[in-house]
């Protein structure tokens, strides 16, 4: 589903911060035309109507993963096209556990599952799907890689209060808190995991998670809003198929949804300037379709396929 967002206070070029340049019909404005590295490619400033300034934070309007009921059917004969923006060349996941200690704990052991998943995804056949996609910078073509270690670590933030229903700006700010803790990584996916019964409005009824972008010292930050997936039960993947030995039926949606958002963050970290189509991003085209238990090294986790331009189909591994 190619649903751009619910918006509050869209900014045009005239209303953006002093750091933001204007670029007609563009979501990104390069810092310099000669940038050739991933770090330089990340050193851009946003412009355009898709950027929102709210609650003291500048962030891109989110791109949502729909619930099972709201997902579009898989599309055939579609190709993802490149919009000229950045990708996460050497992906790494930074997990931000926001306020779980004082807000219901972790009854379904989701944190443990996420940590294990992050440790085993690197080098997998599933994540190799992304290596067929690339970014262009300064005349160079830079393909996405699939490092063996994509686990950037975990930070339990038990000092910043978690609202009952965090707004988009509050989630973006928590992602920036994570950047301040871990350090800035131009290839980082900063995952804000909210505690049970503390999800943003619309979770479980309309969408299961979203990814977006904000800025840190003038550079893009890719982040994900990942609610406590078992709260949505079957709407977001619980008991969708027989689970593998490495997870339970209750928490199958955790790996399905995080895998979806990670793939889209890698290939389109600043929606919609990376790889996308008129029907959505790499995960949207295959959302809730042909769910399987995929091998990730010595472990196995429930996953959706992702779109492959090479075969014009939804695949679980590549090549």
N, C-alpha and C positions, 0 to 999 in steps of 0.2 A: 504494500500500500504506500503510495507516494504522497503521504500526508505531511505537509510542511509544518504546521503547528497551530496551537491556539496562541494568539498574540496579545500582548498588552503593551502598548506604547512603541510601535514600530518607529525606528529611526531612519530618516533619510540622510543624505550626505550633509545637509546643512545643520543637522542636529547632532552629529557625532562629536566625539571628543576632539580636542585640538590635535591629538596624535593621529587621527584618522583622516586619510586622504580620500578624495572622491574619484570614483571610476565608474563611468556610466555603464549600466547593465552588467556589472561585475560584482562578484562576491569577494574578490581579493584584489589587493593592489601591491605589487612587488616593491620591496625596499630598494632594489637596484637591478637594473637589467642584466648585470653581469654575474649574478649569483650562480654558483656552480655546485655548492655543497648542500647537504640536507639541512645543516644549521642555518645557512644563508637563506635557503628556501623557506625555512620556518620563520625567518625574521621579516615578516610581512605585517602590514596593518590592514584591518578590515574596512570595507566600505560597502554601502548598498543597503537596501531596505530589509534584507534578511537579518540585520544586526539590531539588537535591542539593548538599550541602556536602562537598567532597572535595578533598584536596591543597591546602587553603587557599583554595579558590575556590568560590563559589556560582554554580551554573549550572542552567539548565533541562535536563531530559532531552531528548536530541536527537530530531529527526524526520528519518528517513532516506529517501533516494531509493533504491528497489530496483534491483538489477541487471535486465538484460533478462529473465532467466529467472524472476525473482521478482515481476515486475510484474503487478498485477491488470489485467484487461481494462477498457477504457474504459467508464465508466458513462453510461447515458442517463437523461434526465429527472431530473437531479440539480441542485440549486441550492446554491451556497456560501452559508452564513449567517454573519452577523457576530456575534462573541462579545463585543463591547464594548471590546476592547483597542486598542492602538496599531497603526498602519501606518507605513510609511516614506513620508511625504508628498512629499518632494523627494529621491528616491533618489540615492545616490552610493556608488560602490564603492571601497573601500580595500584594495589588494592587499598582503598580507604574504607575502613570499617567505622561508620559514623554513629557513635552513641549507642552501640548495642548493649553495653554493660548495664545502663540504667533504663533501658526501654524494652524490657521483655526478654532480654538474653537472646539465645539462639536455639529454640526448641527443636529445630530440624537439622542442626549441625551443618548449616549452609556455609559458614566460614571455612570449616575444615575442607569441604568439597571444593570451594573456590580456590583455596590455596593449593590443593593437589592438582586441580585442573590447570592452573597457571604454571605449575612446575612441569607438566608433561606435554603441553601443547606444542612446544618448540620442536622443530624438526619433523613434525608429523606429516603424513600424507595429506591430511585435511588442510593444515595450514600452508602446505605447498601450493594450494590452489591460487594463493595470492601472488605467487612469484611470476605469473604471466602478466601482471599489471605493473605499471611504472609511473614515474613522473618525469617531466622535462624541466631542466633548469639550465640557463645559460647555453643552450644549444646541445646539452648532454641529455641522454636518456638514462635514467637510473631505475633499475628494476627493484621491486620489493624483494627482500630476502626472507629466509625462514630460519633464524638462528636457533640453535639447540636450546639455549637458555632465554626464555622470554618472561621469566618471573622477576619482576622488579622489587618485590617485597610487599609487606603488609604494614599498615599503620592504623592502630586503633585510636581514633580521636574520641576521647571520652570527656573532653572539656568544652567543646562547642555544642550548645543545646540543639537538639533535633526537633523541629516543629512537627506537629501531628501530620501536616500535609505540606512538605517542603515545596516552595515555589521554584520555578526554573532559575531565578537569580540566586536563590539560596543554595541550590545544588551546584551552580557554577562557582559560587564563592567557596564552597567546600572543596571543589576540585582544585581551586587555587591554594587553599590551605594545604592540600596534599602536595602540590608543587613546591610550596615553601618548605614542607617537611622532607620530601624525597630529593628535591632539586629538579631543575628543568631538563627534560629529555625531549628533543624534537621528534623522536620516534615513540614517545610514550603514550599509552592509553591509560588515563587516570580514571579508575572505576570507583564511583561513589556508591557504596552499598548501604542502603538505608535499613533500619531495623524493622522487625515485624510490627505491623499495624502503624507504620509511619511512612506511608508512601505518598507520592505526589498525586494530585487529583487526576482521575481517569485510569489509574492503574487497575488492571484486572477486568475492567469493563470495556475499555476502548483500546488500551495498549499495554504492553508488558515491560518495555524498557525504551530508552532512547539514547542517542548519542548526539553530541553537539560540540561546539568549540568556543573557547574564550581566549583571552590574551594575557600574557605574562611578560612584562618588560618589552612589549611590542612584538612578541612572538606568539604564534598560535599554540594553544593547548587543546588537545583532543580529550574529551571526557565522556563518561557514560553515567547515566542515572539508572542504577540497577536496584529496584525494590526487592523486598523479601519475597521471592517467587512463590514459595508454598502458600502464601496468603491468598493467591489468586486461584489455587487448586488447578482444575483441568483447563481453565481458560488460558493459562500460561504454561501448560505442559505437564502437570502432574499426572502420573500413571498413563502416559500417552502410548507407551509400548512396554513390553516386559523389560525391566531395568537390567543393566549389567551388574556385575558383582561389586563394582566400585561406587555405586550410588543406589539410592532407593527410588521407588516409584514416586514418592512424595516430592522429591527434589530433582526429578529429571528436567523440569523446566529451567533450573538454574544453569545447567550446561548448554541447553538448547539456546536459551535467550542470550547468555553471555557470549556464546560462540557467534551468534548472529551479529550482535553489536560490535564485537571485536573485529570481525571480518569487515564490517562497514566502516569502522573507525580506521582500519589499516588502509583501505582502498579509497575512502572518501572522508578524511578526517574533518574537513571543513565543508559541510554540505552546501552546495552541491557542485563543488569545484573539482572534485576528483573523478572517480569512475561511477557513472550512473546512467540511467535511461529514463525514458518517459514513464516507465512502469516502476521505477524505483532503483535502489542500490543492489549490490551483489547478494545481499541476504533477502531482500524483499521479494525477488523473483522466485525464491524457493521456500518462502516462509511456510512452516507447518506442512511441508510436502516431503514424503518419503523419509520420515525420521528413522534413523538407525542408531545402533550402538557402535561407534567408531573406535578403532584402536588408536591410542596415543601412547606410543612406547609400550611400557609394561602394563598400562591401565587401559580402561575402556569407558567411554562416556557417551551418553545419549546426545545426538547432534542432528542438526538439519544439514542438507547439502547446501552448497553455494554455487553461484552462477559461474560457469566457465565460458569465456568467449571462444576458447579453442575448440570446444565441441558444441557450442550453442545449446547447452543443457545444464541441468542441476547435477552436480557431482559431489561425491564424498571425499575424493582424493584427486591428485594431479601429479604427474601426467598420467 
